[in-house]
Amino acid sequence: MKTIVALQAVVTANPPTGGPTAVELDAIEAEMPVISAEVELLDAQIMILDRTPSEVDERRLRRARRRVLVARRELANFYAVMAMVPEVGA
């Protein structure tokens, strides 16, 4: 009988290097306002899952959606400006 086993070299072709790089950390830091706004929106949506939204709930949802849009716009503008800035030392 022939066994079917994954080759160890294929499974662990790219072993972990010990954490995110500085570039990855900078990207996460730049995206943190979007992440926070999306978490706030998700919290507002979860709060009304099992009930009819009140007027306060609807305002909370609208505010949270607006914050997500503003955070995404600011992030897009940030990346657009960064794309126009020449590289240092290039």
DSSP file (Angstrom, degrees, kcal/mol; ACC not computed):
  #  RESIDUE AA STRUCTURE BP1 BP2  ACC     N-H-->O    O-->H-N    N-H-->O    O-->H-N    TCO  KAPPA ALPHA  PHI   PSI    X-CA   Y-CA   Z-CA
    1    1 A M              0   0    0      0, 0.0     2,-0.5     0, 0.0     0, 0.0   0.000 360.0 360.0 360.0 139.7    0.0    0.0    0.0
    2    2 A K        -     0   0    0      2,-0.0     2,-0.3     0, 0.0     0, 0.0  -0.837 360.0-141.6 -99.5 127.4    1.2    3.5   -0.9
    3    3 A T        -     0   0    0     -2,-0.5     2,-0.7     2,-0.0     0, 0.0  -0.618   3.8-141.3 -89.1 148.0    0.9    6.2    1.8
    4    4 A I        +     0   0    0     -2,-0.3     2,-0.4     2,-0.0    -1,-0.0  -0.924  35.5 157.2-109.6 109.2    0.0    9.7    0.9
    5    5 A V        -     0   0    0     -2,-0.7     2,-0.2     0, 0.0     3,-0.0  -0.993  42.4-115.2-134.8 138.3    1.9   12.1    3.1
    6    6 A A        -     0   0    0     -2,-0.4     2,-0.3     1,-0.1    -2,-0.0  -0.492  38.0-111.3 -69.6 140.0    2.8   15.8    2.5
    7    7 A L    >>  -     0   0    0     -2,-0.2     4,-2.0     1,-0.1     3,-0.6  -0.558  18.3-134.7 -72.7 134.2    6.5   16.4    2.1
    8    8 A Q  H 3> S+     0   0    0     -2,-0.3     4,-2.2     1,-0.2    -1,-0.1   0.865 103.6  56.7 -59.0 -38.5    7.9   18.3    5.1
    9    9 A A  H 34 S+     0   0    0      1,-0.2    -1,-0.2     2,-0.2    -2,-0.0   0.857 108.8  46.5 -64.4 -34.7    9.9   20.7    2.8
   10   10 A V  H X4 S+     0   0    0     -3,-0.6     3,-1.0     1,-0.2    -1,-0.2   0.901 111.5  50.2 -74.2 -41.3    6.7   21.7    0.9
   11   11 A V  H 3< S+     0   0    0     -4,-2.0     3,-0.3     1,-0.3    -2,-0.2   0.892 122.2  32.0 -65.5 -40.3    4.6   22.3    4.1
   12   12 A T  T 3< S+     0   0    0     -4,-2.2    -1,-0.3    -5,-0.2    -2,-0.2  -0.285  75.3 133.4-112.8  46.6    7.3   24.4    5.7
   13   13 A A  S <  S+     0   0    0     -3,-1.0    -1,-0.2     1,-0.3    -2,-0.1   0.877  79.4  34.7 -64.3 -37.1    8.8   26.1    2.7
   14   14 A N  S    S-     0   0    0     -3,-0.3    -1,-0.3    -4,-0.2     3,-0.1  -0.791  84.0-161.5-119.5  87.4    8.7   29.5    4.3
   15   15 A P        -     0   0    0      0, 0.0    -3,-0.0     0, 0.0    -2,-0.0  -0.293  36.0 -87.1 -65.8 153.1    9.3   29.2    8.0
   16   16 A P        -     0   0    0      0, 0.0    -4,-0.0     0, 0.0     0, 0.0  -0.292  30.7-150.6 -60.5 144.4    8.3   32.1   10.2
   17   17 A T        -     0   0    0      2,-0.2     0, 0.0    -3,-0.1     0, 0.0   0.424  52.5 -87.4-100.2   0.5   10.9   34.7   10.6
   18   18 A G  S    S-     0   0    0      3,-0.0     0, 0.0     0, 0.0     0, 0.0   0.613  84.9 -36.8 107.6  13.2   10.0   36.0   14.0
   19   19 A G  S    S-     0   0    0      0, 0.0    -2,-0.2     0, 0.0     2,-0.1  -0.665  86.7 -35.6 130.4 176.8    7.4   38.6   13.4
   20   20 A P        -     0   0    0      0, 0.0     2,-0.1     0, 0.0     0, 0.0  -0.342  58.5-117.7 -72.4 152.6    6.3   41.4   11.1
   21   21 A T     >  -     0   0    0      1,-0.1     4,-2.3    -2,-0.1     5,-0.2  -0.289  30.5-101.4 -80.3 172.2    8.9   43.6    9.4
   22   22 A A  H  > S+     0   0    0      1,-0.2     4,-2.2     2,-0.2     5,-0.1   0.867 124.0  53.0 -63.3 -36.8    9.1   47.3   10.0
   23   23 A V  H  > S+     0   0    0      2,-0.2     4,-2.1     1,-0.2    -1,-0.2   0.909 109.3  48.5 -65.3 -42.2    7.3   47.9    6.7
   24   24 A E  H  > S+     0   0    0      2,-0.2     4,-2.2     1,-0.2    -2,-0.2   0.895 111.0  50.5 -65.2 -40.1    4.5   45.6    7.7
   25   25 A L  H  X S+     0   0    0     -4,-2.3     4,-2.4     2,-0.2    -2,-0.2   0.885 109.3  51.4 -64.6 -38.7    4.2   47.4   11.1
   26   26 A D  H  X S+     0   0    0     -4,-2.2     4,-2.2     2,-0.2    -2,-0.2   0.894 109.7  49.9 -64.2 -39.9    4.1   50.8    9.3
   27   27 A A  H  X S+     0   0    0     -4,-2.1     4,-1.7     2,-0.2    -2,-0.2   0.905 111.1  48.5 -65.3 -41.1    1.3   49.6    7.1
   28   28 A I  H  X S+     0   0    0     -4,-2.2     4,-0.7     1,-0.2    -2,-0.2   0.916 111.0  51.0 -63.7 -43.1   -0.7   48.3   10.0
   29   29 A E  H >< S+     0   0    0     -4,-2.4     3,-0.7     1,-0.2    -2,-0.2   0.890 109.8  49.8 -61.7 -40.5   -0.2   51.6   11.8
   30   30 A A  H 3< S+     0   0    0     -4,-2.2     4,-0.2     1,-0.2    -1,-0.2   0.837 114.0  45.7 -67.2 -32.3   -1.4   53.5    8.8
   31   31 A E  H 3X S+     0   0    0     -4,-1.7     4,-2.3     1,-0.2     3,-0.4   0.470  84.4  97.6 -90.6  -2.6   -4.5   51.3    8.6
   32   32 A M  H <X S+     0   0    0     -4,-0.7     4,-2.9    -3,-0.7     5,-0.2   0.867  79.0  54.4 -58.1 -41.1   -5.3   51.4   12.3
   33   33 A P  H  > S+     0   0    0      0, 0.0     4,-2.2     0, 0.0    -1,-0.2   0.900 111.0  46.8 -60.3 -38.0   -8.0   54.2   12.0
   34   34 A V  H  > S+     0   0    0     -3,-0.4     4,-2.5    -4,-0.2    -2,-0.2   0.922 112.8  49.2 -67.1 -43.7   -9.8   52.1    9.3
   35   35 A I  H  X S+     0   0    0     -4,-2.3     4,-2.1     1,-0.2    -1,-0.2   0.927 112.4  47.8 -61.9 -45.2   -9.6   49.0   11.5
   36   36 A S  H  X S+     0   0    0     -4,-2.9     4,-2.2     1,-0.2    -1,-0.2   0.903 112.2  49.3 -63.7 -41.5  -10.9   50.9   14.5
   37   37 A A  H  X S+     0   0    0     -4,-2.2     4,-2.2    -5,-0.2    31,-0.2   0.890 111.0  49.8 -65.6 -39.0  -13.8   52.4   12.6
   38   38 A E  H  X S+     0   0    0     -4,-2.5     4,-2.4     2,-0.2    -1,-0.2   0.867 109.8  51.0 -68.6 -35.4  -14.7   49.0   11.1
   39   39 A V  H  X S+     0   0    0     -4,-2.1     4,-2.5     2,-0.2    -2,-0.2   0.910 109.8  50.6 -65.6 -41.6  -14.7   47.5   14.6
   40   40 A E  H  X S+     0   0    0     -4,-2.2     4,-2.1     2,-0.2    -2,-0.2   0.905 111.2  48.3 -62.6 -41.4  -16.9   50.3   15.9
   41   41 A L  H  X S+     0   0    0     -4,-2.2     4,-2.3    23,-0.2    -2,-0.2   0.917 110.8  50.8 -63.8 -43.5  -19.3   49.7   13.0
   42   42 A L  H  X S+     0   0    0     -4,-2.4     4,-2.5     1,-0.2    -2,-0.2   0.899 108.7  51.8 -61.9 -40.9  -19.3   45.9   13.6
   43   43 A D  H  X S+     0   0    0     -4,-2.5     4,-1.9     1,-0.2    -1,-0.2   0.913 110.0  49.2 -60.4 -43.2  -20.1   46.6   17.3
   44   44 A A  H  X S+     0   0    0     -4,-2.1     4,-0.7     1,-0.2    -2,-0.2   0.885 112.3  48.1 -65.0 -38.2  -23.1   48.8   16.3
   45   45 A Q  H >< S+     0   0    0     -4,-2.3     3,-0.6     1,-0.2    -2,-0.2   0.884 110.1  51.7 -69.4 -38.3  -24.4   46.1   14.0
   46   46 A I  H >< S+     0   0    0     -4,-2.5     3,-1.4     1,-0.2     4,-0.4   0.872 101.7  62.0 -65.7 -36.4  -24.0   43.4   16.6
   47   47 A M  H 3< S+     0   0    0     -4,-1.9     3,-0.2     1,-0.3    -1,-0.2   0.789 108.6  41.6 -61.7 -27.6  -26.0   45.4   19.1
   48   48 A I  T X< S+     0   0    0     -4,-0.7     3,-0.9    -3,-0.6    -1,-0.3   0.267  82.6 102.7-105.9  13.0  -29.1   45.4   16.9
   49   49 A L  T <  S+     0   0    0     -3,-1.4    -1,-0.2     1,-0.2    -2,-0.1   0.887  90.4  33.6 -61.6 -39.1  -29.0   41.8   15.7
   50   50 A D  T 3  S+     0   0    0     -4,-0.4     2,-0.3    -3,-0.2    -1,-0.2   0.207 119.4  44.1-107.8  16.2  -31.7   40.6   18.0
   51   51 A R  S <  S-     0   0    0     -3,-0.9     3,-0.0     3,-0.0     0, 0.0  -0.973  88.7 -90.3-150.7 165.0  -34.0   43.7   18.2
   52   52 A T        -     0   0    0     -2,-0.3     2,-0.1     1,-0.1    -3,-0.1  -0.657  55.2-109.0 -75.9 129.4  -35.6   46.4   16.1
   53   53 A P        -     0   0    0      0, 0.0    -1,-0.1     0, 0.0     2,-0.1  -0.356  30.9-144.2 -64.5 134.6  -33.2   49.3   15.9
   54   54 A S     >  -     0   0    0     -2,-0.1     4,-2.4     1,-0.1     5,-0.2  -0.271  33.9 -94.4 -83.1 178.8  -34.3   52.4   17.8
   55   55 A E  H  > S+     0   0    0      1,-0.2     4,-2.1     2,-0.2     5,-0.2   0.886 128.8  51.2 -64.0 -37.7  -33.6   55.9   16.7
   56   56 A V  H  > S+     0   0    0      2,-0.2     4,-2.5     1,-0.2    -1,-0.2   0.905 108.9  51.0 -65.5 -41.7  -30.5   56.0   18.8
   57   57 A D  H  > S+     0   0    0      1,-0.2     4,-2.5     2,-0.2    -2,-0.2   0.912 109.2  50.8 -61.6 -42.5  -29.3   52.7   17.2
   58   58 A E  H  X S+     0   0    0     -4,-2.4     4,-2.5     2,-0.2    -1,-0.2   0.898 110.8  48.4 -63.8 -40.1  -29.9   54.1   13.7
   59   59 A R  H  X S+     0   0    0     -4,-2.1     4,-2.8     2,-0.2     5,-0.2   0.911 110.3  52.0 -64.2 -41.3  -27.9   57.2   14.5
   60   60 A R  H  X S+     0   0    0     -4,-2.5     4,-2.4     1,-0.2    -2,-0.2   0.914 111.1  47.6 -61.2 -42.8  -25.1   55.1   16.0
   61   61 A L  H  X S+     0   0    0     -4,-2.5     4,-2.8     2,-0.2     5,-0.2   0.927 112.1  48.9 -63.7 -45.9  -25.0   53.0   12.7
   62   62 A R  H  X S+     0   0    0     -4,-2.5     4,-2.4     1,-0.2    -2,-0.2   0.924 112.8  48.1 -61.0 -43.9  -25.0   56.1   10.5
   63   63 A R  H  X S+     0   0    0     -4,-2.8     4,-2.3     1,-0.2    -1,-0.2   0.914 112.4  48.7 -61.9 -43.0  -22.2   57.6   12.6
   64   64 A A  H  X S+     0   0    0     -4,-2.4     4,-2.1    -5,-0.2   -23,-0.2   0.911 111.5  49.1 -65.6 -42.1  -20.1   54.4   12.4
   65   65 A R  H  X S+     0   0    0     -4,-2.8     4,-2.3     1,-0.2    -1,-0.2   0.914 111.0  50.9 -62.6 -41.5  -20.6   54.1    8.7
   66   66 A R  H  X S+     0   0    0     -4,-2.4     4,-2.6    -5,-0.2    -2,-0.2   0.905 108.4  51.6 -62.6 -41.4  -19.5   57.7    8.2
   67   67 A R  H  X S+     0   0    0     -4,-2.3     4,-2.6     1,-0.2    -1,-0.2   0.887 108.9  51.1 -63.6 -38.2  -16.4   57.1   10.3
   68   68 A V  H  X S+     0   0    0     -4,-2.1     4,-2.6   -31,-0.2    -2,-0.2   0.936 111.5  47.3 -63.3 -45.6  -15.5   54.1    8.2
   69   69 A L  H  X S+     0   0    0     -4,-2.3     4,-2.4     1,-0.2    -2,-0.2   0.910 113.5  47.8 -63.0 -41.9  -15.9   56.1    5.0
   70   70 A V  H  X S+     0   0    0     -4,-2.6     4,-2.6     2,-0.2    -1,-0.2   0.924 112.8  48.4 -64.7 -44.0  -13.8   59.0    6.4
   71   71 A A  H  X S+     0   0    0     -4,-2.6     4,-2.2     1,-0.2   -37,-0.2   0.904 112.7  48.0 -64.6 -40.8  -11.1   56.7    7.6
   72   72 A R  H  X S+     0   0    0     -4,-2.6     4,-2.5     2,-0.2    -1,-0.2   0.906 112.0  50.1 -65.7 -40.5  -11.0   54.9    4.2
   73   73 A R  H  X S+     0   0    0     -4,-2.4     4,-2.6    -5,-0.2    -2,-0.2   0.933 111.4  48.0 -62.7 -45.5  -10.9   58.2    2.3
   74   74 A E  H  X S+     0   0    0     -4,-2.6     4,-2.4     1,-0.2    -1,-0.2   0.888 112.1  49.5 -63.4 -38.6   -8.0   59.5    4.5
   75   75 A L  H  X S+     0   0    0     -4,-2.2     4,-2.5     2,-0.2    -1,-0.2   0.915 111.1  49.1 -66.4 -41.9   -6.1   56.2    4.1
   76   76 A A  H  X S+     0   0    0     -4,-2.5     4,-2.1     1,-0.2    -2,-0.2   0.910 112.5  48.1 -63.2 -41.9   -6.5   56.4    0.3
   77   77 A N  H  X S+     0   0    0     -4,-2.6     4,-2.4     2,-0.2    -1,-0.2   0.893 110.0  53.1 -64.4 -39.3   -5.4   60.0    0.3
   78   78 A F  H  X S+     0   0    0     -4,-2.4     4,-2.5     1,-0.2    -2,-0.2   0.934 111.2  45.0 -60.7 -47.1   -2.4   59.1    2.4
   79   79 A Y  H  X S+     0   0    0     -4,-2.5     4,-1.8     1,-0.2    -1,-0.2   0.847 111.1  54.1 -67.9 -32.4   -1.3   56.3    0.0
   80   80 A A  H  X S+     0   0    0     -4,-2.1     4,-1.0     2,-0.2    -1,-0.2   0.915 111.1  45.2 -66.0 -41.8   -1.9   58.6   -3.0
   81   81 A V  H >X S+     0   0    0     -4,-2.4     4,-1.1     1,-0.2     3,-0.6   0.910 111.6  52.6 -66.8 -41.6    0.4   61.2   -1.5
   82   82 A M  H 3< S+     0   0    0     -4,-2.5    -1,-0.2     1,-0.2    -2,-0.2   0.837 105.2  55.6 -63.8 -32.0    3.0   58.6   -0.6
   83   83 A A  H 3< S+     0   0    0     -4,-1.8    -1,-0.2     1,-0.2    -2,-0.2   0.791 108.3  48.5 -69.9 -26.8    3.0   57.4   -4.1
   84   84 A M  H << S+     0   0    0     -4,-1.0    -1,-0.2    -3,-0.6    -2,-0.2   0.688  90.7  93.0 -86.5 -18.5    3.8   60.9   -5.4
   85   85 A V  S  < S-     0   0    0     -4,-1.1     3,-0.1    -3,-0.2     2,-0.0  -0.613  81.7-121.2 -77.8 127.3    6.7   61.4   -2.9
   86   86 A P        -     0   0    0      0, 0.0    -2,-0.1     0, 0.0    -1,-0.1  -0.367  35.2 -96.9 -66.6 148.5   10.1   60.4   -4.4
   87   87 A E    >   -     0   0    0      1,-0.1     3,-1.2     3,-0.1     2,-0.4  -0.360  38.7-110.7 -65.1 142.0   12.0   57.7   -2.5
   88   88 A V  T 3  S+     0   0    0      1,-0.2    -1,-0.1     2,-0.1    -3,-0.0  -0.620 101.5  10.9 -75.5 128.4   14.6   58.9   -0.1
   89   89 A G  T 3         0   0    0     -2,-0.4    -1,-0.2     1,-0.0    -2,-0.1   0.557 360.0 360.0  82.7   8.4   18.1   58.1   -1.4
   90   90 A A    <         0   0    0     -3,-1.2    -2,-0.1     0, 0.0    -3,-0.1   0.460 360.0 360.0 -90.0 360.0   16.9   57.0   -4.8
